[in-house]
């Protein structure tokens, strides 16, 4: 048996046998990548061969197959083990090659063709080196790895990925290209043929029928949700088929014609929905009751009620912007365009007289009234508890009001505003000076005279240094204390006159350099056209007045007191955003950064260091705009000295004091708005910020030590997956 021979002997024997029994007429190689078809490796037209490899080494069998094909086959070093390829009767060379590929596939290996070479690789790496690429169709068969591109004409390529992914081998890939709506699949050739048939069956033109159904009695905005729920499976989400989209039937509202736009996947389904609409579009059976309740989804009922009164009241009065009435702030007018009311409340109490001039919540929640006489008008009342509108109006007027409500009761977009406040300070200072001081003489404990040069104020003055240590005549420690000497390196000469130590000379060398880099990023989310405000800082008291008793009082005790006014000190950001067309955002911005100056809290109160910006800007969604800032470069140069003596070259430094200082301040404020139009966008942004804070908490955990217990810092819980929408 071949398996009992050495590897070299096996290869030599098989090669000699196959070369002796096979014809040597080889077909020319085809291009690895062709437009429309991809071909497999060319094989020699030869007489049939019999395969009898049982537990043979993969490398030996591969070399024998290469001799059969008259092709060079490269084996990856990771391909190890034995293989069994067996045929009971002679087969063609092409069939023998397919049997070899099938045996490799069972072991987790495959063959790819690249640049005219055949390579035996582990299956997971084949997709990275597969050289055969087919567009639309392929002639390759069997167990060879192939990459094929499918152009999708009617369906969405992304939707097909979820359907086809379970049919792809675990180590191979499927990807969608949204740009040209195509699929790129890498898999075995025989599996690609099966997938091609599935794609051809699914990629068919959709049959969608559309019909507009005008309504005679019902209101389109009220009827559309009911029809949609019934068409989707009976009014509950649980009745729908799991995993099936509810877009098989779409019901849209056309407020201009008070009609429903129906769209179904087939004529039969469309006819069923049309029949359902006809049955529901019936006259009201409540005996002419024109009171209806409209539950709002997004808008505020109290504010919307005032808007509706103003809109239809102005229309009834010929364009007047304000109307008046009694009992519930209703609007009076003539015709079907008036929302009127002039009556007594249902409870028997007389309603308050109200006027329309703005968002009056009190007017919106006043008692519902009924008409004292025949009227063609209507009435709108808000119920804040349920966020609903109670509308009393004839059918034509109600349809107009309902159409307006449908447009105003839409989900409002939000704006996420990220502010970046950057402050960079850099200062550098230097000082050098020499001061002289000498006591001319003493008489007892009295100083006869003093001479010297004194520069500076406070403790920088040598005279003040001497005064600080004058309390002790026997020591000079107090005078040379750090609380008395100037900042920096000090060099002094000390003398003793009549038992009293005196500083004769003091030289000071000082240089300082400091810098600060502060980045503040306050951010907040606000509804479109709503003002938002965030304050980060402290509430500092400021004295505004005080009273204290200055003398004796009669008849009682006077208690002194102090009045204070508290103000927010820190970072304040106030923004009102308005979303425009085309993704622009108009913002009215007020940004303030204030702090208490250190050491300024005296009898007059603290001093604030404040920088503020108030402006209106327009910026595109997601772009960064600079609001303003301050670039400050301050330089000071001081030179104190003795007239005449300080001008002497070199020696003049002994009779002078010099200082220089430069302070650079850079302050910039940037703003970046992001429009959040959908719930998914808001959730994604919130999740990103949540994960960022959670990661910072995890990185800030205290290090373990044997001396202290491991208490652990608190960490936000891991975010849970959102519940499916009903």
ROKOL-305643 format. One line per field, with one value per residue (C-alpha): residue in one letter; x, y, z. Coordinates in nm, 3 decimals. Example, Ala and Ser with C-alpha at 12.3 -4.5 7.8 and 13.67 -1.06 7.14 Angstrom:
! ROKOL-305643
rest <- [A_S] .
x <- [1.230_1.367] .
y <- [-0.450_-0.106] .
z <- [0.780_0.714] .
This chain:
! ROKOL-305643
rest <- [X_X_X_X_X_X_X_X_X_X_X_X_X_X_X_X_X_X_X_X_X_X_X_X_X_X_X_X_X_X_X_X_X_X_X_X_X_X_X_X_X_X_X_X_X_X_X_X_X_X_X_X_X_X_X_X_X_X_X_X_X_X_X_X_X_X_X_X_X_X_X_X_X_X_X_X_X_X_X_X_X_X_X_X_X_X_X_X_X_X_X_X_X_X_X_X_X_X_X_X_X_X_X_X_X_X_X_X_X_X_X_X_X_X_X_X_X_X_X_X_X_X_X_X_X_X_X_X_X_X_X_X_X_X_X_X_X_X_X_X_X_X_X_X_X_X_X_X_X_X_X_X_X_X_X_X_X_X_X_X_X_X_X_X_X_X_X_X_X_X_X_X_X_X_X_X_X_X_X_X_X_X_X_X_X_X_X_X_X_X_X_X_X_X_X_X_X_X_X_X_X_X_X_X_X_X_X_X_X_X_X_X_X_X_X_X_X_X_X_X_X_X_X_X_X_X_X_X_X_X_X_X_X_X_X_X_X_X_X_X_X_X_X_X_X_X_X_X_X_X_X_X_X_X_X_X_X_X_X_X_X_X_X_X_X_X_X_X_X_X_X_X_X_X_X_X_X_X_X_X_X_X_X_X_X_X_X_X_X_X_X_X_X_X_X_X_X_X_X_X_X_X_X_X_X_X_X_X_X_X_X_X_X_X_X_X_X_X_X_X_X_X_X_X_X_X_X_X_X_X_X_X_X_X_X_X_X_X_X_X_X_X_X_X_X_X_X_X_X_X_X_X_X_X_X_X_X_X_X_X_X_X_X_X_X_X_X_X_X_X_X_X_X_X_X_X_X_X_X_X_X_X_X_X_X_X_X_X_X_X_X_X_X_X_X_X_X_X_X_X_X_X_X_X_X_X_X_X_X_X_X_X_X_X_X_X_X_X_X_X_X_X_X_X_X_X_X_X_X_X_X_X_X_X_X_X_X_X_X_X_X_X_X_X_X_X_X_X_X_X_X_X_X_X_X_X_X_X_X_X_X_X_X_X_X_X_X_X_X_X_X_X_X_X_X_X_X_X_X_X_X_X_X_X_X_X_X_X_X_X_X_X_X_X_X_X_X_X_X_X_X_X_X_X_X_X_X_X_X_X_X_X_X_X_X_X_X_X_X_X_X_X_X_X_X_X_X_X_X_X_X_X_X_X_X_X_X_X_X_X_X_X_X_X_X_X_X_X_X_X_X_X_X_X_X_X_X_X_X_X_X_X_X_X_X_X_X_X_X_X_X_X_X_X_X_X_X_X_X_X_X_X_X_X_X_X_X_X_X_X_X_X_X_X_X_X_X_X_X_X_X_X_X_X_X_X_X_X_X_X_X_X_X_X_X_X_X_X_X_X_X_X_X_X_X_X_X_X_X_X_X_X_X_X_X_X_X_X_X_X_X_X_X_X_X_X_X_X_X_X_X_X_X_X_X_X_X_X_X_X_X_X_X_X_X_X_X_X_X_X_X_X_X_X_X_X_X_X_X_X_X_X_X_X_X_X_X_X_X_X_X_X_X_X_X_X_X_X_X_X_X_X_X_X_X_X_X_X_X_X_X_X_X_X_X_X_X_X_X_X_X_X_X_X_X_X] .
x <- [0.000_0.108_0.055_0.338_0.602_0.814_0.678_0.934_0.874_0.498_0.531_0.768_0.550_0.228_0.390_0.534_0.204_-0.003_0.244_0.247_-0.133_-0.229_-0.217_-0.014_-0.241_-0.307_-0.569_-0.455_-0.517_-0.813_-0.811_-0.866_-1.121_-1.359_-1.662_-1.963_-1.790_-1.511_-1.344_-1.171_-0.819_-0.756_-0.713_-0.544_-0.753_-0.637_-0.758_-0.949_-0.758_-0.833_-0.791_-0.676_-0.545_-0.638_-0.510_-0.236_-0.036_-0.206_0.116_0.183_-0.170_-0.162_0.157_0.003_-0.303_-0.072_0.096_-0.246_-0.341_0.004_-0.021_0.189_0.007_0.145_0.063_0.028_0.251_-0.058_-0.209_-0.120_-0.270_-0.391_-0.659_-0.861_-0.956_-1.100_-1.283_-1.406_-1.382_-1.177_-1.282_-1.179_-0.911_-1.172_-1.380_-1.070_-0.991_-1.347_-1.318_-0.991_-1.157_-1.447_-1.205_-1.016_-1.341_-1.425_-1.092_-1.139_-0.907_-0.971_-0.795_-0.784_-0.633_-0.425_-0.205_-0.212_-0.108_-0.319_-0.291_-0.411_-0.518_-0.722_-1.082_-1.095_-0.806_-0.941_-1.174_-0.874_-0.684_-0.958_-0.852_-1.157_-1.419_-1.740_-1.991_-2.351_-2.273_-1.995_-1.901_-1.697_-1.843_-1.772_-1.584_-1.367_-1.384_-1.520_-1.619_-1.932_-2.102_-2.482_-2.646_-2.984_-3.242_-3.560_-3.505_-3.290_-2.949_-2.933_-3.261_-3.128_-2.819_-3.025_-3.201_-2.891_-2.641_-2.758_-2.703_-2.335_-2.060_-1.946_-1.597_-1.715_-1.870_-2.161_-2.164_-2.396_-2.287_-2.558_-2.400_-2.502_-2.735_-2.524_-2.415_-2.059_-2.051_-1.747_-1.830_-1.796_-1.897_-2.175_-2.329_-2.310_-2.517_-2.787_-2.776_-2.798_-3.129_-3.264_-3.166_-3.325_-3.650_-3.656_-3.531_-3.858_-4.054_-4.289_-4.655_-4.784_-5.127_-5.222_-5.569_-5.703_-6.030_-6.218_-6.418_-6.772_-6.843_-6.536_-6.226_-5.920_-5.682_-5.910_-5.980_-5.625_-5.480_-5.777_-5.754_-5.378_-5.414_-5.688_-5.489_-5.179_-5.348_-5.632_-5.526_-5.240_-4.876_-4.891_-5.137_-4.885_-4.666_-4.328_-4.052_-4.292_-4.291_-4.612_-4.564_-4.768_-5.049_-4.976_-5.243_-5.161_-5.370_-5.441_-5.568_-5.646_-5.914_-5.997_-5.904_-5.697_-5.411_-5.404_-5.110_-5.112_-4.890_-5.165_-5.507_-5.692_-5.543_-5.617_-5.979_-6.016_-5.881_-6.102_-6.406_-6.305_-6.282_-6.627_-6.780_-6.617_-6.701_-7.055_-7.253_-7.225_-7.483_-7.466_-7.767_-7.576_-7.333_-7.040_-6.820_-6.498_-6.184_-5.847_-5.552_-5.226_-4.903_-4.638_-4.786_-4.896_-5.275_-5.301_-5.076_-5.228_-5.579_-5.481_-5.318_-5.631_-5.855_-5.629_-5.604_-5.973_-6.083_-5.869_-6.015_-6.368_-6.304_-6.158_-5.793_-5.795_-5.524_-5.719_-6.071_-6.269_-6.544_-6.682_-6.710_-6.406_-6.217_-6.393_-6.407_-6.720_-6.781_-7.005_-6.986_-6.826_-6.478_-6.552_-6.482_-6.751_-6.884_-7.093_-7.257_-7.260_-7.041_-7.176_-7.131_-7.364_-7.096_-7.030_-6.701_-6.431_-6.401_-6.080_-5.891_-5.656_-5.313_-5.063_-5.006_-5.255_-5.277_-5.554_-5.772_-5.694_-5.812_-6.127_-6.458_-6.625_-6.929_-7.238_-7.407_-7.690_-7.851_-7.823_-7.472_-7.260_-6.939_-6.727_-6.529_-6.183_-6.098_-5.775_-5.751_-5.394_-5.438_-5.469_-5.303_-5.614_-5.833_-6.211_-6.352_-6.713_-6.770_-6.982_-6.842_-6.695_-6.524_-6.400_-6.232_-6.043_-5.939_-5.839_-5.619_-5.440_-5.394_-5.246_-4.978_-4.899_-4.898_-4.576_-4.264_-4.040_-3.676_-3.416_-3.077_-2.776_-2.536_-2.177_-1.984_-1.605_-1.440_-1.062_-0.845_-0.465_-0.259_0.117_0.313_0.682_0.841_1.190_1.330_1.675_1.765_2.014_1.916_2.147_2.070_2.300_2.254_2.479_2.494_2.300_2.268_2.152_1.846_1.789_1.900_2.088_2.053_1.979_2.103_2.050_1.850_1.503_1.309_0.973_0.677_0.567_0.809_1.017_1.148_1.460_1.342_1.032_1.250_1.450_1.134_1.002_1.303_1.341_1.150_1.452_1.781_1.990_1.881_1.804_1.602_1.275_1.410_1.538_1.220_1.054_0.752_0.963_1.202_1.106_1.024_1.322_1.688_1.804_2.161_2.225_2.499_2.439_2.612_2.591_2.575_2.561_2.445_2.169_2.186_2.113_2.084_2.334_2.258_1.997_2.018_1.715_1.708_1.370_1.229_0.891_0.709_0.356_0.098_-0.258_-0.464_-0.832_-1.093_-1.459_-1.721_-2.070_-2.340_-2.716_-3.017_-3.319_-3.634_-3.649_-3.728_-3.709_-3.461_-3.221_-2.986_-2.710_-2.513_-2.203_-2.042_-2.124_-2.388_-2.181_-2.331_-2.279_-2.345_-2.606_-2.667_-2.614_-2.726_-2.538_-2.627_-2.397_-2.530_-2.759_-3.121_-3.432_-3.742_-3.589_-3.297_-3.169_-3.038_-2.779_-2.832_-2.678_-2.863_-2.704_-2.782_-2.667_-2.540_-2.434_-2.059_-1.905_-1.999_-2.336_-2.465_-2.805_-2.915_-3.231_-3.207_-3.426_-3.388_-3.415_-3.445_-3.143_-2.994_-2.912_-2.950_-3.005_-2.898_-2.930_-2.641_-2.540_-2.223_-2.063_-1.755_-1.697_-1.486_-1.406_-1.069_-0.855_-0.809_-1.080_-1.339_-1.328_-1.577_-1.689_-1.756_-1.574_-1.454_-1.553_-1.340_-1.601_-1.607_-1.936_-2.059_-2.411_-2.477_-2.695_-2.540_-2.639_-2.443_-2.492_-2.586_-2.276_-2.035_-1.820_-1.842_-1.631_-1.841_-1.559_-1.274_-0.987_-0.623_-0.429_-0.054_0.055_0.414_0.547_0.901_1.001_1.331_1.390_1.722_1.925_1.948_2.290_2.437_2.200_2.323_2.685_2.773_2.788_2.819_2.478_2.317_2.417_2.197_1.888_1.608_1.465_1.166_0.997_0.672_0.481_0.134_-0.038_-0.403_-0.592_-0.965_-1.189_-1.546_-1.664_-2.010_-2.124_-2.496_-2.628_-2.990_-3.172_-3.477_-3.550_-3.571_-3.294_-3.056_-3.131_-3.083_-2.754_-2.616_-2.723_-2.568_-2.238_-2.219_-2.324_-2.052_-1.794_-1.869_-1.884_-1.542_-1.396_-1.532_-1.384_-1.044_-1.058_-1.088_-0.844_-0.536_-0.517_-0.296_-0.234_-0.256_-0.609_-0.930_-1.053_-1.371_-1.409_-1.545_-1.904_-1.957_-2.264_-2.451_-2.415_-2.683_-2.969_-3.102_-3.405_-3.739_-3.901_-4.156_-4.519] .
y <- [0.000_0.356_0.453_0.216_0.380_0.684_1.018_1.066_0.717_0.775_1.096_0.942_0.637_0.833_1.084_0.814_0.627_0.932_1.061_0.725_0.694_1.056_1.256_1.578_1.807_2.089_2.354_2.718_2.898_3.129_3.472_3.465_3.751_3.783_3.997_3.773_3.433_3.298_2.973_2.715_2.583_2.430_2.051_1.821_1.613_1.267_0.914_0.822_0.759_0.555_0.721_0.510_0.740_0.609_0.813_0.947_1.260_1.575_1.710_1.391_1.373_1.743_1.700_1.405_1.614_1.890_1.643_1.539_1.902_1.995_2.291_2.404_2.381_2.569_2.427_2.657_2.547_2.525_2.254_1.928_1.583_1.292_1.269_0.994_1.020_0.699_0.597_0.245_0.297_0.517_0.883_1.179_1.421_1.693_1.456_1.350_1.716_1.775_1.473_1.613_1.951_1.781_1.586_1.906_2.083_1.810_1.875_2.253_2.334_2.466_2.564_2.918_3.038_3.357_3.481_3.141_2.953_2.713_2.750_2.511_2.722_2.690_2.780_3.098_3.254_3.164_3.465_3.698_3.540_3.417_3.528_3.414_3.689_3.654_3.922_3.800_3.443_3.186_2.856_2.734_2.425_2.216_2.297_2.586_2.920_3.197_3.561_3.656_3.993_4.005_4.321_4.362_4.531_4.555_4.452_4.630_4.465_4.527_4.340_4.038_4.014_3.906_3.640_3.495_3.509_3.181_3.008_3.115_2.892_3.005_3.105_3.295_3.638_3.830_4.211_4.470_4.779_5.044_5.263_5.046_4.809_4.498_4.195_4.061_3.697_3.475_3.106_2.767_2.759_2.503_2.704_3.023_2.855_2.778_3.134_3.276_3.091_3.226_3.583_3.549_3.434_3.716_4.002_4.062_4.383_4.460_4.482_4.776_4.921_5.271_5.416_5.742_5.704_6.029_6.024_6.158_6.146_6.045_6.256_6.115_6.189_6.001_5.705_5.639_5.491_5.257_5.131_5.081_4.874_4.658_4.602_4.501_4.215_4.306_4.608_4.466_4.422_4.066_3.969_4.045_3.769_3.768_3.909_4.033_4.399_4.591_4.785_4.534_4.791_5.162_5.413_5.782_6.093_6.356_6.650_6.867_6.634_6.460_6.131_5.823_5.709_5.329_5.122_4.741_4.466_4.313_4.413_4.167_4.318_4.668_4.577_4.436_4.755_4.968_4.772_4.826_5.203_5.214_5.037_5.275_5.591_5.621_5.914_5.965_5.774_5.998_6.207_6.512_6.524_6.737_6.693_6.507_6.431_6.444_6.296_6.466_6.275_6.546_6.895_7.056_7.064_7.393_7.580_7.425_7.516_7.882_7.865_7.714_7.978_8.253_8.106_8.042_8.344_8.567_8.399_8.460_8.828_8.896_8.868_9.028_8.894_8.918_8.821_8.833_8.638_8.523_8.198_7.987_8.233_8.107_8.297_8.431_8.475_8.395_8.118_7.778_7.916_8.045_7.874_8.049_8.040_8.272_8.074_7.937_7.649_7.296_7.319_7.616_7.864_8.162_8.133_8.393_8.646_8.587_8.743_8.590_8.744_8.464_8.120_8.155_7.825_7.956_8.031_7.692_7.509_7.709_7.518_7.377_7.582_7.509_7.747_7.962_7.979_7.852_7.895_7.762_7.816_7.581_7.553_7.417_7.314_7.161_6.886_6.900_6.581_6.366_6.613_6.608_6.861_6.866_7.011_7.115_7.208_7.116_6.857_7.095_7.310_7.006_6.873_7.198_7.200_6.834_6.895_7.177_6.961_6.679_6.912_7.082_6.762_6.635_6.516_6.816_6.787_6.848_7.015_6.885_7.174_7.114_7.420_7.420_7.694_7.697_7.921_7.922_8.143_8.182_8.427_8.488_8.735_8.828_9.063_9.176_9.450_9.559_9.766_9.929_10.031_10.154_10.298_10.600_10.562_10.506_10.681_10.434_10.269_10.552_10.552_10.869_10.838_10.603_10.603_10.364_10.279_10.128_9.992_9.827_9.828_9.605_9.331_9.387_9.707_9.657_9.908_9.698_9.390_9.561_9.677_9.321_9.208_9.512_9.347_9.139_9.323_9.014_8.800_8.860_8.544_8.731_8.979_8.705_8.496_8.392_8.601_8.915_8.868_8.916_8.616_8.455_8.423_8.681_8.765_9.007_9.161_9.193_9.431_9.501_9.851_9.904_9.546_9.569_9.365_9.553_9.438_9.643_9.519_9.297_9.157_8.983_8.749_8.622_8.456_8.286_8.112_7.974_7.840_7.713_7.521_7.495_7.320_7.330_7.150_7.216_7.058_7.035_6.920_7.138_7.119_7.315_7.680_7.631_7.799_7.584_7.691_7.519_7.663_7.497_7.680_7.824_8.051_8.329_8.582_8.955_9.205_9.459_9.633_9.619_9.783_9.804_9.984_10.282_10.394_10.324_10.252_10.294_10.086_9.767_9.588_9.662_9.359_9.439_9.264_9.228_9.177_8.971_8.893_8.560_8.527_8.229_8.235_7.986_7.867_7.966_7.862_7.974_7.880_7.904_7.705_7.715_7.447_7.573_7.411_7.241_7.140_7.489_7.586_7.943_7.997_8.282_8.221_8.368_8.224_8.350_8.239_8.410_8.348_8.523_8.696_8.539_8.765_9.012_8.921_9.229_9.465_9.575_9.218_8.993_9.098_8.890_8.805_8.773_8.706_8.680_8.645_8.718_8.672_8.514_8.279_8.038_7.715_7.392_7.074_6.911_7.194_7.386_7.764_8.004_8.253_8.482_8.515_8.720_8.723_8.927_8.986_9.216_9.326_9.541_9.665_9.839_10.009_10.171_10.325_10.607_10.901_10.918_10.617_10.369_10.483_10.385_10.083_9.760_9.942_10.096_9.757_9.796_10.105_9.988_9.734_9.600_9.380_9.251_9.061_8.924_8.769_8.603_8.501_8.315_8.261_8.109_7.981_7.723_7.580_7.264_7.187_6.844_6.808_6.505_6.438_6.077_5.877_5.650_5.944_6.067_5.720_5.669_6.003_5.932_5.586_5.728_5.978_5.710_5.473_5.753_5.835_5.467_5.404_5.699_5.553_5.213_5.366_5.567_5.269_5.284_5.068_4.764_4.782_4.554_4.841_4.954_4.761_4.730_4.937_5.006_5.326_5.336_5.257_5.315_4.995_4.844_4.986_4.753_4.684_4.895_4.719_4.651_4.907_4.801] .
z <- [0.000_-0.061_0.299_0.407_0.186_0.265_0.150_-0.128_-0.258_-0.258_-0.454_-0.707_-0.759_-0.800_-1.033_-1.255_-1.266_-1.352_-1.608_-1.782_-1.802_-1.871_-2.191_-2.178_-2.375_-2.129_-2.186_-2.165_-1.834_-1.817_-1.655_-1.285_-1.296_-1.587_-1.654_-1.617_-1.553_-1.336_-1.439_-1.224_-1.278_-1.620_-1.615_-1.860_-2.099_-1.996_-1.956_-1.639_-1.317_-1.008_-0.668_-0.376_-0.102_0.243_0.539_0.317_0.397_0.268_0.121_-0.078_-0.214_-0.304_-0.505_-0.689_-0.775_-0.899_-1.134_-1.264_-1.332_-1.455_-1.213_-0.920_-0.586_-0.283_0.060_0.360_0.652_0.873_0.653_0.829_0.867_0.657_0.390_0.227_-0.142_-0.283_-0.602_-0.679_-1.053_-1.283_-1.298_-1.509_-1.393_-1.336_-1.123_-0.931_-0.860_-0.732_-0.503_-0.370_-0.297_-0.119_0.102_0.188_0.275_0.524_0.699_0.712_0.419_0.071_-0.252_-0.390_-0.716_-0.718_-1.004_-1.174_-0.859_-0.656_-0.278_-0.009_0.292_0.610_0.532_0.753_0.555_0.213_0.194_0.226_-0.065_-0.294_-0.640_-0.837_-0.856_-1.053_-1.140_-1.158_-1.285_-1.248_-1.412_-1.114_-0.949_-0.643_-0.326_-0.440_-0.257_-0.480_-0.438_-0.631_-0.673_-0.703_-0.835_-0.666_-0.887_-0.680_-0.318_-0.060_-0.032_0.343_0.390_0.202_0.424_0.724_0.516_0.350_0.636_0.796_0.461_0.439_0.574_0.921_0.805_0.497_0.455_0.307_0.282_0.132_-0.058_-0.014_-0.281_-0.578_-0.386_-0.439_-0.237_-0.211_-0.098_-0.046_-0.012_-0.178_-0.543_-0.500_-0.215_-0.422_-0.694_-0.438_-0.302_-0.656_-0.708_-0.379_-0.470_-0.814_-0.655_-0.399_-0.618_-0.799_-0.856_-0.570_-0.653_-0.454_-0.517_-0.398_-0.363_-0.220_-0.031_0.041_0.363_0.386_0.757_0.958_1.013_0.839_1.126_1.370_1.144_1.017_1.342_1.382_1.023_1.054_1.371_1.221_0.901_1.097_1.278_1.503_1.704_1.913_1.838_1.970_1.696_1.425_1.291_1.474_1.261_0.994_0.904_0.962_0.637_0.431_0.452_0.494_0.588_0.550_0.608_0.345_0.553_0.249_0.112_0.441_0.280_0.347_0.125_0.124_0.006_0.003_-0.133_-0.350_-0.485_-0.260_0.054_-0.074_-0.142_0.210_0.366_0.140_0.253_0.613_0.558_0.396_0.695_0.941_0.745_0.874_1.017_1.389_1.591_1.898_1.800_1.682_1.970_1.849_2.156_2.080_2.278_2.101_2.290_2.203_2.150_2.172_2.207_2.533_2.553_2.744_2.503_2.192_2.306_2.326_1.982_1.827_1.983_1.856_1.505_1.445_1.642_1.420_1.111_1.234_1.309_0.968_1.062_1.404_1.628_1.954_2.049_2.363_2.524_2.850_3.035_2.951_2.730_2.422_2.096_1.940_1.572_1.282_1.031_1.056_1.120_1.468_1.795_1.998_2.349_2.560_2.830_3.178_3.290_3.328_3.704_3.722_3.815_3.596_3.410_3.427_3.152_2.962_2.674_2.426_2.419_2.461_2.608_2.894_3.077_3.301_3.000_2.854_3.165_3.236_3.267_2.959_2.863_2.662_2.425_2.556_2.215_1.859_1.725_1.444_1.639_1.850_2.167_2.256_2.611_2.744_3.004_3.143_3.346_3.032_2.792_2.575_2.396_2.431_2.110_2.059_1.697_1.396_1.159_0.895_1.157_1.349_1.038_0.997_1.362_1.348_1.044_1.225_1.537_1.328_1.195_1.526_1.733_1.579_1.754_1.801_1.724_1.992_1.982_2.170_2.225_2.327_2.439_2.458_2.663_2.632_2.849_2.828_3.060_3.044_3.257_3.310_3.555_3.674_3.936_4.050_4.295_4.562_4.863_5.117_5.471_5.746_6.092_6.125_6.500_6.818_7.151_7.406_7.255_7.013_6.648_6.559_6.180_5.891_5.533_5.243_4.933_4.968_4.669_4.665_4.896_5.178_5.279_4.967_5.125_5.333_5.588_5.654_5.687_5.959_6.132_6.135_6.337_6.559_6.843_6.940_6.981_7.041_6.746_6.383_6.321_6.305_6.055_5.829_5.849_5.528_5.616_5.599_5.311_4.946_4.729_4.559_4.646_4.902_4.993_5.279_5.494_5.867_6.105_6.479_6.617_6.995_7.048_6.784_6.466_6.148_5.786_5.593_5.241_5.076_4.721_4.572_4.269_4.153_3.840_3.799_3.516_3.534_3.294_3.298_3.044_3.124_2.909_3.012_2.803_2.938_2.724_2.735_2.534_2.464_2.255_1.934_2.000_2.378_2.611_2.815_3.092_3.285_3.579_3.720_4.012_4.353_4.498_4.657_4.904_4.839_5.119_5.011_5.344_5.719_6.038_6.367_6.689_6.751_7.087_7.375_7.294_7.499_7.509_7.379_7.229_6.879_6.691_6.424_6.093_5.749_5.422_5.148_4.787_4.649_4.295_4.089_4.030_3.791_3.445_3.299_2.956_2.829_2.478_2.271_1.947_1.639_1.373_1.017_0.679_0.532_0.866_0.994_1.359_1.474_1.833_2.079_2.318_2.651_2.802_3.121_3.311_3.645_3.953_4.280_4.278_4.554_4.855_4.751_5.015_5.234_5.389_5.043_4.933_4.690_4.348_4.047_3.746_3.473_3.099_2.911_2.553_2.431_2.061_1.792_1.537_1.261_1.220_1.028_1.210_1.360_1.272_1.519_1.536_1.741_1.934_2.039_2.280_2.411_2.308_2.564_2.576_2.861_2.921_3.208_3.271_3.595_3.684_4.024_4.118_4.272_4.032_3.875_4.053_3.886_3.540_3.603_3.388_3.591_3.925_3.870_3.938_4.304_4.332_4.137_4.132_3.804_3.727_3.413_3.365_3.068_3.088_2.791_2.809_2.536_2.584_2.317_2.324_2.070_2.011_1.834_1.789_1.691_1.581_1.726_1.511_1.607_1.927_1.798_1.759_2.110_2.257_2.074_2.194_2.551_2.536_2.408_2.694_2.943_2.825_2.835_3.199_3.291_3.133_3.325_3.650_3.573_3.497_3.819_4.050_4.346_4.319_4.542_4.849_5.142_5.392_5.307_5.243_4.886_4.907_4.536_4.383_4.256_3.887_3.674_3.595_3.251_3.020_2.944_2.598_2.515_2.521_2.184_2.076_2.089] .
